[in-house]
Structure formats: C-alpha cells, structure tokens
Amino acid sequence: MAQITLSETPSADWKRLFYETQQAPSPDFPPRAVDISGHLLRFRTDAASVEAKTAWIDRWIERANQKEAAMGGRLDEERRRRREEHQREQQELASMNARWEKL
C-alpha cells in the first residue's frame, strides 16, 4: 500500500473529476483503484510499479485540477445558489416555527 499526501482535502467536485474525467487510463490501474480519504490518496502497489502508478496519479491530479479550474465559474455559481436556497429554507422554517409557537 502506498499513499500520496495532497496539499489540501479535495472537494467532492474535484474527487468526481479525478475519478471520471481521465482519458485512456491503464486497464491495470484505473482511477477507481485510488482511494481518496481526507487529504490522502491511497493505492495498492508493489515496489516495481510505484513510479509508474505515481506518474498516472500525477496526470490524473493535473487533469482534475484543469477541469476544476475550467468549471470554476459554474461551480462557484452553483455553490452560491445552493447556499441561498438553504438560507431561504431556514427562513421559511423559522417563520413556520414562529407561527406554530403562537397556537
């Protein structure tokens, strides 16, 4: 087992990009063979294939970073929309609770 430490814990969107947007991955080492937990990438390997697998992972990280940067505006807008929707729901719940308290 080997692991690579990332500089930060990736977002759910980045993880999805890491797993789903790779082009022509090795049949012996698909992206799903890598477990992402917190800021660690873990994968099974032997000493002879560590360098090759690390090179694949470096390419996948770069591709996920590029895709995330390209999607940046859309992702930020989606996060803002979800945050506003959540705030509206909280306000509606508070309003309903206030009405029920008076009964």
C-alpha positions in Angstrom: 0.0 0.0 0.0 1.3 3.5 -0.9 -0.1 6.9 -0.2 0.3 10.4 -1.6 -0.4 13.5 0.6 -2.3 16.3 -1.2 -1.8 19.9 -0.2 -5.4 20.1 0.9 -8.5 18.0 1.3 -10.2 17.9 -2.1 -13.8 18.9 -2.7 -16.5 16.5 -3.7 -16.5 18.1 -7.2 -12.7 17.6 -7.5 -13.0 13.9 -6.5 -15.7 13.4 -9.1 -13.4 15.0 -11.7 -10.5 12.9 -10.6 -12.4 9.6 -11.0 -14.5 10.4 -14.1 -12.5 12.6 -16.5 -9.4 10.6 -17.1 -8.5 9.8 -20.7 -7.2 6.3 -21.5 -6.3 5.1 -18.1 -4.3 1.9 -17.8 -6.5 -1.1 -17.6 -4.2 -2.4 -14.9 -4.6 0.8 -12.8 -7.9 2.6 -13.2 -8.6 5.8 -11.3 -11.1 3.9 -9.1 -8.2 1.9 -7.8 -7.2 5.0 -5.8 -8.9 5.7 -2.5 -9.2 9.4 -1.6 -9.6 9.9 2.2 -9.2 13.4 3.5 -6.0 14.7 2.0 -4.5 11.3 1.3 -4.6 9.2 -1.9 -4.0 5.5 -1.2 -3.4 2.7 -3.7 -2.1 -0.8 -3.8 1.2 -1.3 -5.5 4.5 -3.2 -5.4 7.9 -1.7 -5.5 8.4 -2.3 -9.2 5.2 -0.3 -10.2 5.3 2.6 -7.7 6.9 5.0 -10.1 4.5 4.2 -13.0 1.4 4.4 -10.8 2.6 7.7 -9.2 3.1 9.1 -12.8 -0.5 8.1 -13.6 -1.8 9.7 -10.4 0.1 12.9 -11.2 -1.5 13.1 -14.6 -5.0 12.4 -13.1 -4.5 15.2 -10.5 -3.4 17.6 -13.2 -6.4 16.8 -15.3 -8.8 17.1 -12.4 -7.2 20.5 -11.5 -7.5 21.7 -15.1 -11.2 20.6 -15.3 -12.0 22.1 -11.9 -10.4 25.4 -13.0 -12.3 25.4 -16.3 -15.6 24.7 -14.3 -14.7 27.2 -11.6 -17.3 29.8 -12.5 -20.1 27.3 -12.8 -19.1 25.6 -9.6 -18.9 28.9 -7.7 -22.3 29.9 -9.0 -23.8 26.5 -8.1 -22.4 26.8 -4.5 -23.8 30.3 -4.2 -27.2 29.2 -5.4 -27.3 26.2 -3.0 -26.3 28.5 -0.1 -29.0 31.0 -1.0 -31.6 28.2 -1.3 -30.5 26.8 2.1 -30.9 30.3 3.7 -34.4 30.6 2.2 -35.4 27.2 3.6 -34.0 28.2 7.0 -36.0 31.5 7.0 -39.2 29.6 6.0 -38.7 27.1 8.8 -38.1 29.9 11.3 -41.3 31.6 10.1 -43.3 28.4 10.4 -42.0 27.7 13.8 -42.9 31.2 15.0 -46.4 30.8 13.7 -46.8 27.4 15.4 -45.5 28.7 18.7 -48.5 31.0 19.0 -51.0 28.2 18.7 
